[in-house]
Amino acid sequence: MAVTKPRKQAKPIRKTTGKGGNYRPTSSGAGMTKKGVKAYKKANPGSKLKTAVTGKVKKGSKAAKRRKSYCARSLGQLKKSSAKTRNDPNSRIRQARKRWKC
């Protein structure tokens, strides 16, 4: 008699609006909301997730370095995405980069 493994449950679908709206809609710059970051930290203790660096920052500051790092990372994501996503100004990656001021 063979032992069967229990099936993995499907991941819940990300919601951008309504109850549990942890992600910003594309129209307002994509990315996670403060509420979403708080919920993530609660579910994953010890994590260091932060929201986007959107304001003006001093050159060489920690926030400036985070922005530079994100911009470099997200450029790689943008280059690997499909031509349709890459050229669409309303795609999530393009809007997130715009919000981060990349």
RANORKA-V856892 format. One record per backbone hydrogen bond with DSSP energy under -1.0 kcal/mol. NH is the residue of the N-H (numbers start at 1). CO is the residue of the C=O. E is the energy in kcal/mol with one decimal. If there is no record, write none. Layout:
# RANORKA-V856892
NH_CO_E ; NH_CO_E
This chain:
# RANORKA-V856892
21_18_-1.5 ; 22_20_-2.1 ; 23_15_-1.0 ; 24_31_-3.4 ; 28_25_-1.6 ; 29_26_-1.9 ; 30_25_-1.8 ; 33_22_-2.0 ; 37_33_-2.3 ; 38_34_-2.3 ; 39_35_-2.3 ; 40_36_-2.4 ; 41_37_-2.5 ; 42_38_-1.9 ; 43_39_-2.0 ; 44_40_-2.0 ; 47_44_-1.7 ; 61_58_-2.0 ; 65_61_-2.1 ; 66_62_-2.4 ; 67_63_-2.5 ; 68_64_-2.4 ; 69_65_-2.4 ; 70_66_-2.7 ; 71_67_-2.9 ; 72_68_-2.0 ; 73_69_-2.4 ; 74_70_-3.4 ; 75_71_-1.6 ; 76_72_-1.3 ; 77_73_-1.5 ; 78_74_-2.6 ; 79_75_-2.4 ; 80_76_-1.6 ; 86_82_-2.9 ; 87_83_-2.1 ; 91_88_-1.7 ; 95_91_-2.5 ; 96_92_-2.6 ; 97_93_-2.2 ; 98_94_-1.9 ; 99_95_-2.3 ; 100_96_-2.2 ; 102_97_-2.9
